[in-house]
């Protein structure tokens, strides 16, 4: 069994892209999004929707955290990539499997819900069709951006910042989704996750005119959440800016490390070291000099 991830760095867990554990993490992200999408989209009582979605997300993150980091959301993965907490290659594969998970979650809903079939249009379970009557595209974009920003900010504050909130992190993130859905579901459906939008669009053919608005708003939120966290707490250890300015890497080394997640050989004590290990060691070595 893989060792447990440090509680304060849950969302930054990654292993070599060639390792068996990374393949397992891809499977976990796929299954996590599939189950989250299925459970969240098949709620029949609108009053329970925010709670079911929030609890489902919390449970899935608890299940996935020590294996894949529990991203379960392309916007979360993209944000951690931009901020230097996750490698490019790993993130691209994560996002692909998350989107596939959303699609298969919708297929499962189509197969198990009576009266539901693929291609049925706007009445398909989990469809995001543009929100409330009278809501224009700018308002739709604004709602989704703000809610997704709030969700990703909770991820940063609880699951990435040090010290984090340990085993409470998945619960806090789930409750954040509940809070956002409780206010925003009336207006947009409260997707907050590109995989949750693309899945039903691909399976049921719904929201064809607005799906891209949801996704662009969520991706902008990912960029903004990264920018705020970087301003408040600094860039992640894989960030080329941090690697060059703080660790003395050259541009080629910094970019290659950001893409692959593997520090240059001259910084590693063994082949298993990732940049989190290297950064911790460099910071520890710098402490005596700082005190002097």
N, C-alpha and C positions, 0 to 999 in steps of 0.2 A: 504494500500500500504506500502511496506517495505521502511524504511528510506534510503535515498541516501548514498552510500558508500563514505567515505572520498576520495577525488580525488587522493591523493598521495598514496593510498593503494588499488587502484582498483582491482588488480589481487590477493589480499590476502583476499577477502571477503569470509567468510564461517560462517555457522550457525550449530547448533547441528545436528548431523546425523539423529536424530529422529524427527526433526522438519518438519513441512509442507513446510517451506521456502527452506529447503535443497532439498526436493523432487522436488520443482519447479525449483531450480537451476540445477538439473540433466536434467530436461526436456529442459530447456533453452540451456544448453550445447549441448544436442542432436540436437535440432532444429537449433542452430547456426552453428554447423559443417555441418549439412545436407544442409542448404541453401548456406553456403560458398562453400562447395564442388560442389554443383550443378551449381552455378553461375560461379565459377572459371573454371570448367571443360568443359563447353559448349560454350566457346568463339570460334568463327570460324575464327577470324582474329588474326594471331600470333602477329601482331604489337600491338594489344589492350590487349593481354593477361596479361602482367605485371600490366597495369593500372586497368583492371577489377578486377583482383585478389586483388590488394592492396586496392582499394576502397571497394570491397565487404568485406574484412577483417575488415577495419575501421568501416564500417556500422554495421557489426555484433557485434563488440566489444562495440560500442556505445549502441546497443540494449540490450546487455547482462550484461554490466558492473555492474549495480546496483543490479542485481539479483544473478548472478553466479560468478561475477568477470571477465567474458569474456575471459577465457583461450582459448577455442576453438582449442586446440592443445595439444596432449599428451606430447610433449616435454616441453612445457611451464609448464604444471602441474607437470611433474616429476622434473623439475628444482626447482620450488618453494617448492616442497616437500623436496628435498634433502637439500635445504638451510634453512629450518625451517620456511617457511612462510605459509605452508599448511599442514594439518594433513594427515597421511598415509591413513586412511580409506576413507576419503573424496576423496583423490587423486585417489585411486584405482577405485572407482565408477565413478569419472569424466572421467578417461581414458577409461573405458569400454563404457560409453555413447558416448564419442567423436568418438570412433572407429565405434560404431553402426551408428552414424550420418554420418560418411564417407561412410559406406556401403549403407545406405538408400539414400544418395545423389547421388551415382552412379546408384542405382536402378531407381531413379526418372529421371536421364538423359537417361537411357536405355528406359524408358517408353515414354518420351516426344520428343526425337530426332528421326526424320525419318531415317530409315535405320540402326538403332542401336538396338542391342539385347544383352542379357546377353550371356556370353561365347564367344563373337566374337573375343577375343584375342587382339593383340597389337593395333588395330585401334579403340579400345573403347575410348570414351571421358574421358579425365582426366588420361589416362594411363601413367605410368612412366616406360619406357622400357630400361633404361640404358643410355640414352643420345645420344650424337652425335657419328657418326661413327669415329672409331679410339680412342675413349675415353676408357681408361682401368679402371678396377674396383677401383684401388687406386685413380685415378684422380676423378672418380665419388664420392667416399667416401670423398675425400678432399673438393670438391666443396660443397657438401651437408652439411658437418660439418661446414665449414666456414660461409656459408650463414645462416644456422640455428643458429649458435652462434651469428651472427650479429643481427638476429631478436630477440632472447631471451635477448640479452644485451640491446636492445632498450626497451623491456618490463621492465627490472630491472631499467634502468635509468629513465624512464618516469613514470612507473606505480607502482613501489615498493619503490624506494629510496625516502627519505624525505629531503627537499621538492621535490615533483614530478612536473609534468607539467600539472596537473589538467585535464581539459576537452580536452586538445590537445593530450592526451596520445593515444587514439585509432587512431587518424589521423597520428601521428608519427609512430606508429607500422605499420599501413597500408602502409605508404610511404616507410618504411624500406623494407617491402615485395616487393613493386614495384621496388625499387633500386636493390634488390638482384635478382629478376626475370628478370629485364632488362639486367643484365650482365650474369646471370647463366642459364637462360631458354634455351639458345642455346646449352648448354653443358649437362645439366642433366634434364631439364624440370622444375627445381626449385620447388621441392615439399615443403621442409622445415617443414613438418608436417606429422607424421606417419599415421594419420587418412586419409590424402589425398592420401597416397600410398596404404594402406591396403584396402581401399574402392574399388577402381577400380580393384585391383588385385583379390579380392574376387568375384566381380560381373562379370568382363569381362575375367578373367583368363589371364591377361597380366602381364608382368614383373616377371614371376615366378622365374627366375634365379637371379634377381637383387633386388627384393623388400626388402630383408633383409639388403642389403648394405645401401640403403636409410635410413632404420629405425635405424640401428646401428650408422650410421653417425649422425643422428639427436639426438639420445639419448646421444652420446658422447658429442655433442655440448651442451646439457642440463647440463651435469656434469661440463663441462669447464666453461660455463657461470655462474653457481652457484659458482664455485671455485673462479673465478675472482671477482664476486660481494662480496663474503664473505671476501676476502682479502682486498678489497677496503673499504667496508662499514660495514662489520661485518655480523654475522649470524642472521637469523630471530628469533623472540621470541619463536618459537616452537622448535628450535634446541636443542637437548639434551646437547650439549656442552655449549651453552649459559645458559640454565636452571640450569645446575650444577654449572658453574663458576660464573655467575652473579646473579642468583636468589636464590642460596643456596638449590636447590632441591637435593634429593638423586637420585641415578640412576633409581630406580623403578619409582619414580614420573616423572622423565624427559622423560623416554621412553614411559610411559603410556600417558603423555600429547602429545607427538609427534604423537602417533598413533591415539588418539581420538580427539585431539584439545581442550580438556577440562583441565584447570589448576587444580592442587590439591585443595581440599576444603579449606585448611588453607590459600590459597592465594586469594580466591574469596570473594568479599563482597556480591554478590548475585549469583543466579544460572545462570544468563544470561551472566556473565563475561566470555570473552574469553581471551587468553593470550595477545592479543593486549591491552585490557583494563588493565590487571594486570601489564604489562610491563610499560604502560604509568603512572600508579599510583606509581609504585615503583621508576621510574625515577624522578617523581615529588617530592616524599618524600625524595629522595637522594639529591636534589638540595640545600636545606639549609645547609646540612652537608658539601657538596662540597664547598660552598661559605665560610663557617666558616673556 
